[in-house]
Amino acid sequence: MAKAAVGQICSSNSMTANLAQCVKLVGQAASAGAKILFLPEASDYLGTSAQESLSLARPVASSPFVTGLQTAAAKHSIGVHVGIHVPVTVKPIDNASTANPVLSSIPQSEAGNASKTTNTDTTTKLYNRTIYITPTGTLHSSGSYDKLHLFDYASLRESASTQAGSRLIAPIPSPIGRLGSLICFDLRFPEPALHLTTHSGEGGPAQILLYPSAFTVPTGRAHWEVLLRSRAIETQSYVIAAAQVGAHNIDAYSPSSEKKPRVSYGHSMVVDPWGRVILKMKGVRPDWDGEDSSDAAEPGAVGELGIVDIDLEEWGRVREKMPLIRRT
């Protein structure tokens, strides 16, 4: 049995401020005896617009957010799994208007890694990525996952500025077990979770599914817990979902403006392989009516740290007592 920590933050367009939130949680998690800290999707920043998000993105190797977390992880000898943005050069697909809008472009190379080009047919998008920093502060060489399923809902159009990932990655070994990397909207699709937890790679199937997220309030209230518990039950695996919480970049919006700050649902959660919720953190208040964004989150939700025991013997017991012999 090993302790895992879940950190809940409210990212803004200040990478420096976001790093400070995360580094503080790294220290607190280590002091609590955790072997690994899970942080939300887009922990490096959340911009006020797609254009700002593109301007803030940095390659992994030169990101001050990533290097700052590497330093903190090494200092405290703790693993860190975190969501970031990475710029990528893409080329629009011909006749994209008749294609799946999420697949309207194809990646050419990660920005910062490509040779200079004058090709006017290319543009820059983002990868919505998670990375795993080991307890020694190094980046796991095969621990980077790019979000497969992009979130186009209401006024949010992630596909307009984000390039969809192209593949799952093998489960990542960690101090608490094998991690299956997925992100936010991937939660609505059971197939990736089933693949990660039933197909034994070189090291075996995933024992813990990860869904770092920035859920909206309407979708969070309706579906967050039921989806997380569903993925845990059908895969007989632990599910860890570190979530963004509260109003983002609230100072950038005038009280009289018709445009409101983006608000994330929070309520980070851990579910065990039997579907029991073993950790549920604070989030948007149940009675929040969507008006005063500054009062959306429960007191203490931003910066909250949760600690939970991960028992891989329980993972084995659940699977032994109820073997799921698939015929499809």
Summary of the structure (lengths in Angstrom):
residues: 328
radius of gyration: 19.2
end to end distance: 33.2
largest distance: 60.4
contacts: 1119
relative contact order: 0.16
helix: 30%
strand: 26%
